Amino acid sequence: MSTPLITVDKIPFKDSISIFGTGKAADLLIALIELKRKDIKIKCIIDNKNNLFKGIPVINFSEYLENYSNKETIVIASMFFDEIVKDLNVNNIKDYYVLDIDNTRNELKKYSHFKNIGNEIKFIYIEVSSKCNLKCTYCYHTKFEYKSKNVNMDYSLFRRVIDQLKSSPVKPELFLHAFGEPTLNPHLLDMIEYARNSNKFCEIKFVSNLQAVPKEMYDKYFANGLSFLFVSLDALSHDVLNLTRRGSKFDNIVESLHYISSKYSGKIGVITALTRNNKNELIDIYNFLNKLNISNWNIQLGHFHNGQFDLNQSEVSQLKDNLLRIKSEKFHINFEEEKIFQCNQPFSTLVVNALGFITPCCSMTDHERLNFGNINSSEIYKIYGSSEFNEFRMKFIKKESDICKNCPLYGQSH
């Protein structure tokens, strides 16, 4: 009777694992466990050839029998498993598994590009506040109720995030926002300074609606280490502004923009969420920004979490052409219509919500929808490289992620 083979996913792991074999099969098994099952502790390897294999102690079969415990899982990782099976059966050890080597090799190929995933983070989003003083009609914060909503991140939690992040030769950008107004966190000044002093980031940025704190506070943010400020501005018409960004005070926005742009013109950009409600405002917004010497403008395609952008591709292209005909050479417009094919956040971006949960992307900080762990009880890189996150990444690549299906960017990714 032939011995059935088992895949790594089917092995019922216990407290720890003992591996028979120090050849290529064992090498494959250990590599796959490191990628998919970092929670598994490898107790030892049983072989008569080496004292150490991949940094794991190697003992002979007699030593193993002396210390055998039924609380561990035995996996035979060898092409020549028949003799090992006989030895185990003679010693009345029946609870073992023979590795399917071909399957393990194929699985390892699938996950090999996740191996250095934690070393390739380009963008870090820390949701310092999920509170907001506005009710934008297209925003997830306005449309839904969720547990992490209306929370200011504790300063101690923020320091824990920064402290756990590795220093890297290629420093990532740090964004201190998600679905909230970051200036509502009373510790924001200290957070910016702490992040700057860590010397781990190439830039520190956040998005603000300019309506939660006095305009003079932005002087302090820049003094403490803020590199770049994005300002949310969707319209210059009172009627349209009240329709899209409820609670906005137009005069306050204009006054604050005048004040900040006169002092930090090269460190300010504007973000506009483009919808049917404000599509006719773009030319006026451009002229207004140009007069203020603000030359960095991001136009994002607005959507209402239903799987579609509010405007279709031809409408967006026409609006873009209209702007390009009048804009000056020095004025930079990042029309995100050009980048809808490049959603790569699960591979390039680390997102921590206000309660410390790590989520897949900056548009999904509601951890009840999906999260991979909380840094209050685990470590950032352990969570970011976990088997759960890697399984999600694999589904993401295959277009099998149900959680992403209502994001129009997802259908265009990869």
Contacts in CASP RR format, 6 or more apart in sequence:
PFRMAT RR
TARGET T0000
AUTHOR 0000-0000-0000
METHOD contacts of the structure
MODEL  1
MSTPLITVDKIPFKDSISIFGTGKAADLLIALIELKRKDIKIKCIIDNKN
NLFKGIPVINFSEYLENYSNKETIVIASMFFDEIVKDLNVNNIKDYYVLD
IDNTRNELKKYSHFKNIGNEIKFIYIEVSSKCNLKCTYCYHTKFEYKSKN
VNMDYSLFRRVIDQLKSSPVKPELFLHAFGEPTLNPHLLDMIEYARNSNK
FCEIKFVSNLQAVPKEMYDKYFANGLSFLFVSLDALSHDVLNLTRRGSKF
DNIVESLHYISSKYSGKIGVITALTRNNKNELIDIYNFLNKLNISNWNIQ
LGHFHNGQFDLNQSEVSQLKDNLLRIKSEKFHINFEEEKIFQCNQPFSTL
VVNALGFITPCCSMTDHERLNFGNINSSEIYKIYGSSEFNEFRMKFIKKE
SDICKNCPLYGQSH
3 81 0 8 1.000
3 82 0 8 1.000
3 85 0 8 1.000
3 98 0 8 1.000
4 98 0 8 1.000
5 98 0 8 1.000
5 99 0 8 1.000
5 100 0 8 1.000
5 101 0 8 1.000
5 103 0 8 1.000
6 97 0 8 1.000
6 98 0 8 1.000
6 99 0 8 1.000
6 100 0 8 1.000
7 100 0 8 1.000
7 103 0 8 1.000
7 104 0 8 1.000
7 107 0 8 1.000
8 29 0 8 1.000
8 32 0 8 1.000
8 33 0 8 1.000
8 36 0 8 1.000
8 37 0 8 1.000
8 99 0 8 1.000
8 103 0 8 1.000
8 104 0 8 1.000
8 107 0 8 1.000
9 36 0 8 1.000
11 73 0 8 1.000
11 75 0 8 1.000
11 97 0 8 1.000
12 73 0 8 1.000
13 37 0 8 1.000
13 40 0 8 1.000
13 73 0 8 1.000
14 71 0 8 1.000
14 72 0 8 1.000
14 73 0 8 1.000
15 41 0 8 1.000
15 71 0 8 1.000
15 72 0 8 1.000
16 40 0 8 1.000
16 41 0 8 1.000
16 42 0 8 1.000
16 43 0 8 1.000
16 71 0 8 1.000
16 72 0 8 1.000
16 73 0 8 1.000
17 33 0 8 1.000
17 40 0 8 1.000
17 41 0 8 1.000
17 42 0 8 1.000
17 43 0 8 1.000
17 72 0 8 1.000
17 73 0 8 1.000
17 74 0 8 1.000
17 75 0 8 1.000
18 42 0 8 1.000
18 43 0 8 1.000
18 44 0 8 1.000
18 45 0 8 1.000
18 46 0 8 1.000
18 64 0 8 1.000
18 72 0 8 1.000
18 73 0 8 1.000
18 74 0 8 1.000
18 75 0 8 1.000
19 26 0 8 1.000
19 29 0 8 1.000
19 30 0 8 1.000
19 42 0 8 1.000
19 44 0 8 1.000
19 45 0 8 1.000
19 46 0 8 1.000
19 56 0 8 1.000
19 75 0 8 1.000
19 76 0 8 1.000
19 77 0 8 1.000
20 45 0 8 1.000
20 46 0 8 1.000
20 47 0 8 1.000
20 74 0 8 1.000
20 75 0 8 1.000
20 76 0 8 1.000
20 77 0 8 1.000
20 78 0 8 1.000
20 81 0 8 1.000
20 84 0 8 1.000
21 45 0 8 1.000
21 46 0 8 1.000
21 47 0 8 1.000
21 76 0 8 1.000
21 77 0 8 1.000
21 78 0 8 1.000
22 45 0 8 1.000
22 47 0 8 1.000
22 49 0 8 1.000
22 50 0 8 1.000
22 53 0 8 1.000
22 58 0 8 1.000
23 77 0 8 1.000
23 78 0 8 1.000
25 77 0 8 1.000
25 78 0 8 1.000
25 79 0 8 1.000
25 99 0 8 1.000
25 101 0 8 1.000
25 104 0 8 1.000
26 45 0 8 1.000
26 53 0 8 1.000
26 77 0 8 1.000
26 78 0 8 1.000
27 54 0 8 1.000
28 77 0 8 1.000
28 101 0 8 1.000
28 104 0 8 1.000
28 105 0 8 1.000
28 108 0 8 1.000
29 75 0 8 1.000
29 77 0 8 1.000
29 99 0 8 1.000
29 104 0 8 1.000
30 42 0 8 1.000
30 54 0 8 1.000
30 56 0 8 1.000
31 108 0 8 1.000
32 104 0 8 1.000
32 107 0 8 1.000
32 108 0 8 1.000
32 111 0 8 1.000
33 40 0 8 1.000
33 42 0 8 1.000
35 108 0 8 1.000
35 111 0 8 1.000
35 112 0 8 1.000
35 114 0 8 1.000
35 115 0 8 1.000
35 387 0 8 1.000
35 390 0 8 1.000
36 107 0 8 1.000
36 111 0 8 1.000
36 387 0 8 1.000
36 390 0 8 1.000
36 391 0 8 1.000
37 387 0 8 1.000
38 382 0 8 1.000
38 385 0 8 1.000
38 386 0 8 1.000
38 387 0 8 1.000
39 386 0 8 1.000
39 387 0 8 1.000
42 56 0 8 1.000
43 72 0 8 1.000
44 56 0 8 1.000
44 57 0 8 1.000
44 58 0 8 1.000
44 59 0 8 1.000
44 64 0 8 1.000
45 53 0 8 1.000
45 56 0 8 1.000
45 57 0 8 1.000
45 58 0 8 1.000
45 59 0 8 1.000
46 58 0 8 1.000
46 59 0 8 1.000
46 60 0 8 1.000
46 61 0 8 1.000
46 64 0 8 1.000
47 53 0 8 1.000
47 58 0 8 1.000
47 60 0 8 1.000
48 60 0 8 1.000
48 61 0 8 1.000
49 58 0 8 1.000
50 58 0 8 1.000
51 57 0 8 1.000
51 58 0 8 1.000
52 58 0 8 1.000
59 67 0 8 1.000
61 87 0 8 1.000
65 91 0 8 1.000
68 93 0 8 1.000
70 95 0 8 1.000
73 95 0 8 1.000
73 97 0 8 1.000
74 88 0 8 1.000
74 93 0 8 1.000
74 95 0 8 1.000
74 96 0 8 1.000
74 97 0 8 1.000
75 96 0 8 1.000
75 97 0 8 1.000
75 98 0 8 1.000
75 99 0 8 1.000
76 84 0 8 1.000
76 85 0 8 1.000
76 96 0 8 1.000
76 97 0 8 1.000
76 98 0 8 1.000
76 99 0 8 1.000
77 99 0 8 1.000
77 101 0 8 1.000
78 84 0 8 1.000
79 101 0 8 1.000
81 98 0 8 1.000
85 96 0 8 1.000
85 98 0 8 1.000
88 94 0 8 1.000
88 96 0 8 1.000
110 394 0 8 1.000
111 390 0 8 1.000
111 394 0 8 1.000
114 385 0 8 1.000
114 390 0 8 1.000
114 393 0 8 1.000
117 347 0 8 1.000
117 384 0 8 1.000
117 385 0 8 1.000
117 390 0 8 1.000
117 393 0 8 1.000
118 381 0 8 1.000
118 384 0 8 1.000
118 385 0 8 1.000
119 166 0 8 1.000
119 168 0 8 1.000
120 347 0 8 1.000
120 348 0 8 1.000
121 168 0 8 1.000
121 172 0 8 1.000
121 348 0 8 1.000
121 349 0 8 1.000
121 350 0 8 1.000
121 384 0 8 1.000
122 170 0 8 1.000
122 172 0 8 1.000
122 173 0 8 1.000
122 348 0 8 1.000
122 349 0 8 1.000
123 172 0 8 1.000
123 173 0 8 1.000
123 175 0 8 1.000
123 345 0 8 1.000
123 348 0 8 1.000
123 349 0 8 1.000
123 350 0 8 1.000
123 362 0 8 1.000
124 165 0 8 1.000
124 172 0 8 1.000
124 173 0 8 1.000
124 174 0 8 1.000
124 175 0 8 1.000
124 201 0 8 1.000
124 349 0 8 1.000
124 350 0 8 1.000
124 351 0 8 1.000
124 352 0 8 1.000
125 175 0 8 1.000
125 177 0 8 1.000
125 178 0 8 1.000
125 349 0 8 1.000
125 350 0 8 1.000
125 351 0 8 1.000
125 352 0 8 1.000
125 362 0 8 1.000
126 153 0 8 1.000
126 158 0 8 1.000
126 161 0 8 1.000
126 174 0 8 1.000
126 175 0 8 1.000
126 176 0 8 1.000
126 352 0 8 1.000
127 148 0 8 1.000
127 153 0 8 1.000
127 177 0 8 1.000
127 178 0 8 1.000
127 179 0 8 1.000
127 180 0 8 1.000
127 351 0 8 1.000
127 352 0 8 1.000
127 353 0 8 1.000
127 354 0 8 1.000
127 365 0 8 1.000
128 152 0 8 1.000
128 153 0 8 1.000
128 158 0 8 1.000
128 176 0 8 1.000
128 177 0 8 1.000
128 182 0 8 1.000
128 185 0 8 1.000
128 187 0 8 1.000
128 188 0 8 1.000
128 191 0 8 1.000
128 206 0 8 1.000
128 354 0 8 1.000
129 151 0 8 1.000
129 152 0 8 1.000
129 153 0 8 1.000
129 177 0 8 1.000
129 180 0 8 1.000
129 181 0 8 1.000
129 182 0 8 1.000
129 183 0 8 1.000
129 184 0 8 1.000
129 185 0 8 1.000
129 188 0 8 1.000
129 354 0 8 1.000
130 141 0 8 1.000
130 148 0 8 1.000
130 149 0 8 1.000
130 150 0 8 1.000
130 151 0 8 1.000
130 152 0 8 1.000
130 178 0 8 1.000
130 179 0 8 1.000
130 180 0 8 1.000
130 353 0 8 1.000
130 354 0 8 1.000
130 365 0 8 1.000
131 150 0 8 1.000
131 151 0 8 1.000
131 152 0 8 1.000
131 180 0 8 1.000
131 181 0 8 1.000
131 184 0 8 1.000
131 185 0 8 1.000
132 139 0 8 1.000
132 141 0 8 1.000
132 179 0 8 1.000
132 180 0 8 1.000
132 181 0 8 1.000
132 184 0 8 1.000
133 181 0 8 1.000
133 184 0 8 1.000
133 209 0 8 1.000
133 211 0 8 1.000
133 212 0 8 1.000
133 247 0 8 1.000
134 181 0 8 1.000
134 209 0 8 1.000
134 211 0 8 1.000
134 245 0 8 1.000
134 246 0 8 1.000
134 247 0 8 1.000
134 248 0 8 1.000
135 142 0 8 1.000
135 245 0 8 1.000
135 246 0 8 1.000
135 247 0 8 1.000
136 142 0 8 1.000
136 234 0 8 1.000
136 244 0 8 1.000
136 245 0 8 1.000
136 246 0 8 1.000
136 273 0 8 1.000
137 243 0 8 1.000
137 244 0 8 1.000
137 245 0 8 1.000
137 246 0 8 1.000
137 277 0 8 1.000
138 244 0 8 1.000
138 273 0 8 1.000
138 275 0 8 1.000
138 302 0 8 1.000
138 303 0 8 1.000
138 304 0 8 1.000
138 310 0 8 1.000
139 179 0 8 1.000
140 179 0 8 1.000
140 305 0 8 1.000
140 363 0 8 1.000
140 366 0 8 1.000
141 149 0 8 1.000
141 179 0 8 1.000
141 180 0 8 1.000
142 246 0 8 1.000
143 304 0 8 1.000
143 305 0 8 1.000
144 366 0 8 1.000
146 366 0 8 1.000
146 368 0 8 1.000
146 369 0 8 1.000
147 355 0 8 1.000
147 366 0 8 1.000
147 367 0 8 1.000
147 368 0 8 1.000
148 353 0 8 1.000
148 354 0 8 1.000
148 355 0 8 1.000
148 357 0 8 1.000
148 365 0 8 1.000
148 366 0 8 1.000
148 367 0 8 1.000
148 368 0 8 1.000
149 179 0 8 1.000
149 366 0 8 1.000
151 354 0 8 1.000
151 355 0 8 1.000
152 184 0 8 1.000
152 185 0 8 1.000
152 186 0 8 1.000
152 187 0 8 1.000
152 354 0 8 1.000
153 185 0 8 1.000
153 354 0 8 1.000
153 355 0 8 1.000
153 356 0 8 1.000
155 187 0 8 1.000
155 190 0 8 1.000
155 191 0 8 1.000
157 356 0 8 1.000
157 375 0 8 1.000
157 376 0 8 1.000
158 187 0 8 1.000
158 191 0 8 1.000
158 194 0 8 1.000
159 194 0 8 1.000
160 375 0 8 1.000
160 376 0 8 1.000
161 352 0 8 1.000
161 356 0 8 1.000
161 375 0 8 1.000
161 380 0 8 1.000
162 194 0 8 1.000
162 195 0 8 1.000
162 198 0 8 1.000
162 200 0 8 1.000
163 198 0 8 1.000
164 375 0 8 1.000
164 379 0 8 1.000
164 380 0 8 1.000
164 381 0 8 1.000
165 198 0 8 1.000
165 200 0 8 1.000
165 380 0 8 1.000
166 200 0 8 1.000
166 381 0 8 1.000
167 199 0 8 1.000
167 200 0 8 1.000
168 200 0 8 1.000
171 200 0 8 1.000
171 201 0 8 1.000
171 202 0 8 1.000
172 200 0 8 1.000
172 201 0 8 1.000
172 202 0 8 1.000
172 350 0 8 1.000
173 201 0 8 1.000
173 202 0 8 1.000
173 203 0 8 1.000
173 204 0 8 1.000
173 205 0 8 1.000
174 195 0 8 1.000
174 200 0 8 1.000
174 201 0 8 1.000
174 203 0 8 1.000
174 204 0 8 1.000
174 205 0 8 1.000
175 205 0 8 1.000
175 206 0 8 1.000
175 207 0 8 1.000
175 362 0 8 1.000
176 182 0 8 1.000
176 188 0 8 1.000
176 191 0 8 1.000
176 192 0 8 1.000
176 195 0 8 1.000
176 204 0 8 1.000
176 205 0 8 1.000
176 206 0 8 1.000
177 206 0 8 1.000
177 207 0 8 1.000
177 208 0 8 1.000
178 351 0 8 1.000
178 353 0 8 1.000
178 354 0 8 1.000
178 362 0 8 1.000
178 365 0 8 1.000
179 365 0 8 1.000
181 208 0 8 1.000
181 209 0 8 1.000
181 211 0 8 1.000
181 212 0 8 1.000
182 188 0 8 1.000
182 206 0 8 1.000
182 207 0 8 1.000
182 208 0 8 1.000
183 208 0 8 1.000
183 212 0 8 1.000
183 213 0 8 1.000
183 217 0 8 1.000
183 221 0 8 1.000
184 212 0 8 1.000
185 191 0 8 1.000
188 221 0 8 1.000
189 220 0 8 1.000
189 221 0 8 1.000
189 224 0 8 1.000
192 204 0 8 1.000
192 221 0 8 1.000
192 224 0 8 1.000
192 225 0 8 1.000
192 226 0 8 1.000
193 224 0 8 1.000
193 225 0 8 1.000
195 201 0 8 1.000
195 204 0 8 1.000
195 225 0 8 1.000
196 204 0 8 1.000
196 224 0 8 1.000
196 225 0 8 1.000
203 227 0 8 1.000
203 228 0 8 1.000
204 225 0 8 1.000
204 226 0 8 1.000
204 227 0 8 1.000
204 228 0 8 1.000
205 226 0 8 1.000
205 227 0 8 1.000
205 228 0 8 1.000
205 229 0 8 1.000
205 230 0 8 1.000
206 226 0 8 1.000
206 229 0 8 1.000
206 230 0 8 1.000
207 230 0 8 1.000
207 231 0 8 1.000
207 232 0 8 1.000
207 271 0 8 1.000
208 218 0 8 1.000
208 229 0 8 1.000
208 230 0 8 1.000
208 231 0 8 1.000
208 232 0 8 1.000
209 231 0 8 1.000
209 232 0 8 1.000
209 245 0 8 1.000
209 248 0 8 1.000
209 253 0 8 1.000
210 231 0 8 1.000
210 232 0 8 1.000
210 252 0 8 1.000
210 253 0 8 1.000
210 256 0 8 1.000
210 257 0 8 1.000
210 260 0 8 1.000
211 248 0 8 1.000
211 249 0 8 1.000
211 252 0 8 1.000
211 253 0 8 1.000
211 256 0 8 1.000
215 255 0 8 1.000
215 256 0 8 1.000
215 259 0 8 1.000
215 260 0 8 1.000
218 226 0 8 1.000
218 229 0 8 1.000
218 256 0 8 1.000
218 259 0 8 1.000
218 260 0 8 1.000
218 264 0 8 1.000
219 263 0 8 1.000
221 229 0 8 1.000
222 229 0 8 1.000
222 264 0 8 1.000
222 267 0 8 1.000
226 267 0 8 1.000
227 267 0 8 1.000
228 267 0 8 1.000
228 268 0 8 1.000
228 269 0 8 1.000
229 260 0 8 1.000
229 264 0 8 1.000
229 267 0 8 1.000
229 268 0 8 1.000
229 269 0 8 1.000
230 268 0 8 1.000
230 269 0 8 1.000
230 270 0 8 1.000
230 271 0 8 1.000
230 298 0 8 1.000
231 257 0 8 1.000
231 260 0 8 1.000
231 268 0 8 1.000
231 269 0 8 1.000
231 270 0 8 1.000
231 271 0 8 1.000
232 245 0 8 1.000
232 270 0 8 1.000
232 271 0 8 1.000
232 272 0 8 1.000
232 273 0 8 1.000
233 253 0 8 1.000
233 257 0 8 1.000
233 270 0 8 1.000
233 271 0 8 1.000
233 272 0 8 1.000
233 285 0 8 1.000
234 240 0 8 1.000
234 241 0 8 1.000
234 244 0 8 1.000
234 245 0 8 1.000
234 272 0 8 1.000
234 273 0 8 1.000
234 275 0 8 1.000
234 278 0 8 1.000
234 281 0 8 1.000
235 241 0 8 1.000
235 244 0 8 1.000
235 245 0 8 1.000
235 277 0 8 1.000
235 278 0 8 1.000
235 281 0 8 1.000
235 285 0 8 1.000
236 250 0 8 1.000
236 281 0 8 1.000
236 284 0 8 1.000
236 285 0 8 1.000
236 288 0 8 1.000
237 281 0 8 1.000
237 284 0 8 1.000
238 250 0 8 1.000
240 277 0 8 1.000
240 278 0 8 1.000
240 281 0 8 1.000
241 248 0 8 1.000
241 250 0 8 1.000
242 248 0 8 1.000
243 277 0 8 1.000
244 273 0 8 1.000
244 275 0 8 1.000
244 277 0 8 1.000
244 278 0 8 1.000
257 292 0 8 1.000
257 294 0 8 1.000
258 292 0 8 1.000
260 268 0 8 1.000
261 268 0 8 1.000
261 292 0 8 1.000
261 293 0 8 1.000
261 294 0 8 1.000
265 292 0 8 1.000
265 293 0 8 1.000
265 294 0 8 1.000
265 295 0 8 1.000
266 295 0 8 1.000
266 296 0 8 1.000
268 294 0 8 1.000
268 296 0 8 1.000
269 294 0 8 1.000
269 296 0 8 1.000
269 297 0 8 1.000
269 298 0 8 1.000
270 285 0 8 1.000
270 289 0 8 1.000
270 294 0 8 1.000
270 296 0 8 1.000
270 297 0 8 1.000
270 298 0 8 1.000
271 297 0 8 1.000
271 298 0 8 1.000
271 299 0 8 1.000
271 300 0 8 1.000
272 278 0 8 1.000
272 282 0 8 1.000
272 285 0 8 1.000
272 297 0 8 1.000
272 298 0 8 1.000
272 299 0 8 1.000
272 300 0 8 1.000
273 300 0 8 1.000
273 302 0 8 1.000
274 282 0 8 1.000
274 299 0 8 1.000
274 300 0 8 1.000
274 301 0 8 1.000
274 302 0 8 1.000
274 310 0 8 1.000
274 311 0 8 1.000
274 316 0 8 1.000
274 319 0 8 1.000
275 302 0 8 1.000
275 310 0 8 1.000
275 311 0 8 1.000
276 310 0 8 1.000
276 311 0 8 1.000
279 311 0 8 1.000
279 315 0 8 1.000
279 319 0 8 1.000
282 299 0 8 1.000
282 319 0 8 1.000
282 322 0 8 1.000
282 323 0 8 1.000
283 322 0 8 1.000
283 323 0 8 1.000
283 326 0 8 1.000
285 297 0 8 1.000
286 297 0 8 1.000
286 323 0 8 1.000
286 326 0 8 1.000
286 327 0 8 1.000
286 331 0 8 1.000
286 333 0 8 1.000
289 295 0 8 1.000
289 297 0 8 1.000
289 331 0 8 1.000
290 328 0 8 1.000
290 331 0 8 1.000
295 328 0 8 1.000
295 330 0 8 1.000
295 331 0 8 1.000
295 332 0 8 1.000
296 332 0 8 1.000
296 334 0 8 1.000
297 331 0 8 1.000
297 332 0 8 1.000
297 333 0 8 1.000
297 334 0 8 1.000
298 334 0 8 1.000
298 336 0 8 1.000
299 333 0 8 1.000
299 334 0 8 1.000
299 335 0 8 1.000
299 336 0 8 1.000
299 337 0 8 1.000
300 336 0 8 1.000
301 309 0 8 1.000
301 310 0 8 1.000
301 311 0 8 1.000
301 316 0 8 1.000
301 336 0 8 1.000
301 337 0 8 1.000
301 340 0 8 1.000
301 408 0 8 1.000
302 309 0 8 1.000
302 310 0 8 1.000
302 311 0 8 1.000
303 309 0 8 1.000
303 310 0 8 1.000
303 407 0 8 1.000
303 408 0 8 1.000
304 310 0 8 1.000
305 406 0 8 1.000
305 407 0 8 1.000
306 406 0 8 1.000
307 405 0 8 1.000
307 406 0 8 1.000
307 407 0 8 1.000
307 408 0 8 1.000
308 408 0 8 1.000
309 316 0 8 1.000
309 408 0 8 1.000
311 319 0 8 1.000
313 337 0 8 1.000
316 335 0 8 1.000
316 337 0 8 1.000
317 337 0 8 1.000
320 333 0 8 1.000
320 335 0 8 1.000
320 337 0 8 1.000
323 333 0 8 1.000
323 335 0 8 1.000
324 333 0 8 1.000
327 333 0 8 1.000
340 408 0 8 1.000
340 409 0 8 1.000
340 412 0 8 1.000
341 412 0 8 1.000
341 413 0 8 1.000
342 412 0 8 1.000
342 413 0 8 1.000
343 361 0 8 1.000
343 407 0 8 1.000
343 409 0 8 1.000
343 410 0 8 1.000
343 411 0 8 1.000
343 412 0 8 1.000
343 413 0 8 1.000
343 414 0 8 1.000
344 413 0 8 1.000
344 414 0 8 1.000
345 351 0 8 1.000
345 360 0 8 1.000
345 361 0 8 1.000
345 362 0 8 1.000
346 360 0 8 1.000
346 361 0 8 1.000
346 389 0 8 1.000
346 392 0 8 1.000
346 393 0 8 1.000
346 396 0 8 1.000
347 393 0 8 1.000
349 361 0 8 1.000
349 362 0 8 1.000
350 358 0 8 1.000
350 380 0 8 1.000
350 384 0 8 1.000
351 358 0 8 1.000
351 359 0 8 1.000
351 360 0 8 1.000
351 361 0 8 1.000
351 362 0 8 1.000
351 364 0 8 1.000
351 365 0 8 1.000
352 358 0 8 1.000
352 359 0 8 1.000
352 375 0 8 1.000
352 380 0 8 1.000
353 359 0 8 1.000
353 365 0 8 1.000
353 366 0 8 1.000
353 367 0 8 1.000
353 371 0 8 1.000
354 365 0 8 1.000
355 367 0 8 1.000
355 374 0 8 1.000
356 374 0 8 1.000
356 375 0 8 1.000
356 376 0 8 1.000
357 367 0 8 1.000
357 371 0 8 1.000
357 373 0 8 1.000
357 374 0 8 1.000
358 371 0 8 1.000
358 372 0 8 1.000
358 373 0 8 1.000
358 374 0 8 1.000
358 375 0 8 1.000
358 380 0 8 1.000
358 383 0 8 1.000
358 384 0 8 1.000
358 389 0 8 1.000
359 365 0 8 1.000
359 366 0 8 1.000
359 367 0 8 1.000
359 369 0 8 1.000
359 370 0 8 1.000
359 371 0 8 1.000
359 372 0 8 1.000
360 370 0 8 1.000
360 372 0 8 1.000
360 389 0 8 1.000
360 392 0 8 1.000
360 396 0 8 1.000
360 403 0 8 1.000
360 404 0 8 1.000
363 407 0 8 1.000
363 409 0 8 1.000
364 370 0 8 1.000
364 403 0 8 1.000
367 374 0 8 1.000
369 403 0 8 1.000
370 392 0 8 1.000
370 403 0 8 1.000
372 383 0 8 1.000
372 384 0 8 1.000
372 386 0 8 1.000
372 388 0 8 1.000
372 389 0 8 1.000
372 392 0 8 1.000
373 383 0 8 1.000
373 386 0 8 1.000
374 383 0 8 1.000
375 383 0 8 1.000
383 389 0 8 1.000
392 401 0 8 1.000
395 401 0 8 1.000
396 404 0 8 1.000
396 410 0 8 1.000
396 413 0 8 1.000
396 414 0 8 1.000
397 414 0 8 1.000
399 410 0 8 1.000
399 411 0 8 1.000
401 410 0 8 1.000
404 410 0 8 1.000
404 411 0 8 1.000
END
